[in-house]
Amino acid sequence: MFHHEYEKRLLKPCNEGKRDSQSSPMSPTYLSPTKSTNNSYDRFIPTRSGNNWYTTFSMISENSRNGLVPKKTRENGEGSRDGIAYSSLLKNELLGASIEDVKSQSEERGIYSVLQGRNLFKYATPTKDRALLDQSSPYSLSPLSAKSQKLLRSPRKTTRKISRIPFKVLDAPELQDDFYLNLVDWSSQNVLSVGLGSCVYLWSACTSQVTRLCDLSGDGNSVTSVAWNERGNLVAVGTHVGYIQVWDVAVNKQVAKLQGHSARVGALAWNGEVLSSGSRDRLILQRDVRTPCIVGERRLGAHRQEVCGLKWSPDNQYLASGGNDNRLYVWNLHSLSPVQTYTEHLAAVKAIAWSPHHHGLLASGGGTADRCIRFWNTLTGQPMQCVDTGSQVCNLAWSKHSSELVSTHGYSQNQILVWKYPSLTQVAKLTGHSYRVLYLAMSPDGEAIVTGAGDETLRFWNVFSKARSQKENKSGLNLFTSIR
């Protein structure tokens, strides 16, 4: 039912608008408040020719914008870097924006909530600078503006994804659950050696073939450590009774037998043709495998308990050793006494790794009572950073291509962590082993790792990726790329 006044207004002629001199002072008038009484139209619409409305879609809140499209579209479109680039390109071409870098736009996505409540449209007269900005070069063959061309040329950092599941799992029966042993190593020839009970097995990553290298069950012995030399043709096998066998895998023949330890040999490290071995007898022996009977051994005695970690520096000048006495020592090639001693760890030091990117940087990890990864500047002998991992540190290994490292853990998380150095932020956390992750080795290309645990499995993970500068050089000046 119409209101009486509204009905009267609706039926009133359009040319009627002037007041009758006889009309009542209370009778309604229908004039625009912004115009004089000479104009009797109901509304006044101004003319805005010559002016521009600018639309600022960046002020739309994230929640409102996401509500306009399906979830799947958002995941594949605007939520991705390609979606942000496409959105920025449209803003440049349609709205006259000046976006030159996709990275800056992805960072601004976090401040949309601050812009809520502002106007979506703004009315302004174009400035001289903006008019100049919209002009493209008369010599350009591209239909896009200069800003959009720069946007498309901006570097795009690919998103790195680390799979949370292993790409291969192998059964490893009789793989011992012993913190002080080192039973897995990966050669430069892409062959994995594993000590299982009294035998050593070789697994080829190229052909997936498994061969048995040796069997020590004849004298009631067992394997306590394995280590490949740098060339990948010799593998050293430490035993429970204290001697070491050196095998040539090409001919499947034992080429040396090194005696001298009175207890099990749990740690081995090669430096050229010189093999260093650490034992429960607290000694570190260094011997040349080519002339073990001619050249005498070097005996390094400083640890008070079992030696469980040995690693040579990348330049082969310093040897780091860790023991069950919570000590970390650094030795050089000439002295029979350690040149540096670190006593900050509160548990056994098995995990040791030298950085290939920072000269003199050494990382070490402590056992259950310590749980810390510590970093040392061996050039000055000073401690650096420390991070509490929350669980027993079993192994450490640096990436060959970036300043990152991976650590494996035992009590009580049984996990694998990837760290970024020096920020020490976690890049990934990998789980799957049901026992302590006591063994770790890296593939020769530096992209994959293999881990072993007392659950009698070996798990292969894609953890690291090659940097662009580290990949094969395609330059025509590099003659070696053409040799086959």
C-alpha positions, 0 to 999 in steps of 0.5 A: 500500500503506497504512502499518500505523499509518495503516491502524490510525488509519483504522479506529479508531472516532471515539469512541475517543480516550482512552488505555488505562491498559494501552497502551504508552507508545510507542503513538500518540495522535491528539489535537489539540495545541491541545485538552485530552485530553477532546476526541478529535477529529482536528482543531480548527476554531475558530469565527470568527463575529463577525469579518471577513476582509479580502481585499487583492487589491492585493497580488497581483503584477502578473505573477501577475495578468496571467497569469490573463487573456488578453493581449488582455483585459489590453490592453483592460481593466485596462491601460487607464485605464477598466480601472483605474477599474472595478477601483477601483470594485469594490474600493470596493463589494466590499472596502470600499476608500477609493479616490477618484481613478483617478490615485492607483491608476495610480501605485500599479501601479508598486509591486506588486512591493514587496508580493510575499510578503505575505499575500493575506488578513488577519484583523482586527476591524473598527474604528469608523472603517471601519464609519462609512466603509461607511455611505452617506448616507441621502439618496443616490439612488445605489446606490454609496457616497460614495467610489465616487461621488467616484471616478467624478467624478474628472477623467480626463485623456485619453491623447494619441496622436500618429500616427507617419505623415502623414495626407496626402502631396503631391508637390512637384517641384523643391522645393529642398534649400537650408538658407537658403530658406523655400519653404512657408507656410500662410495664415490662410485655410487655403491653402498656398503653395509655391515650386517652381523658378520658380513659386509654387503655391497648395493649398487645404486645404479643396478640395484644389485647386491653382493656379499663382500666378506663374511667374518663368521668363521672366527666368531667376529662381527663387523663394527665399521665400514668406510670407503676411500675417496676413489671408491675402489677400497673399503675398510672393514673394522671388526669386533676383535680389533683388526681391520680388513681392506678390500679391493671391490673391483677384484673382490679381494682382501689387500691388507689386514691391519692389526694393532687395536685390542678392542672393537674398531667403531670409527674409520676415516680415510685421508688419501692412502692413510687410514685412521681408526678409532677403537674402544681401546681409546686409541686412534691409529693412522697407517698407510695401507700400501706399506703397513709393515714398512712405515710405522703407525701413528698412535694418537692417545688422548681420549679416556673412553671409546673413540666413536667419531672420526672425520678429516677436514676437506683440505685433509689437514686436520682430523676431528675425533669424538669419544664417549668421554664427551670430548672433541679433539682436533689433530693435525698431520704432525703432532701426536697431541691434539691441537684443540680440545672442546669439552662443552658437550655433556654426552658422547660425541659421535656426530662430526662434520666439517663444512665444505663451504666455510673454512675451519667450521666444524659441527658436532653433536652430543648424545642423549644427555646433551642433545646439542649441535655445536659449531666451532671455529677451528681457525681461532679455537672458539665456540660459535653457535649451539642449538638444542635438538631435543633428542640424541644426535647420532650423525651430521652431514653438510650439503655439498651444494648449499650451506645446509646440514642434516642431522639424525637423531635417536632418543627419543624422536628418531627423526631426521632434521635438515637445518639452514646455516647460520640461521639454524632454522629447520628446513624439514623434519623427516620421520619413518624409522621406529628405532634410533637413526644411528647411520647416515651416508650421502650419495656421491652427487650430494642430493640424496641421503641414506639412513639406517636404524635398529628397525633393520631398514635402510631408507633413502631420502631426497634432501638436498638439491644442486645449486644452479652454479654447481650444475654442469657448465654448458659453456663452450669454453669448457672442453671437458663437457664434450668428452665422453 
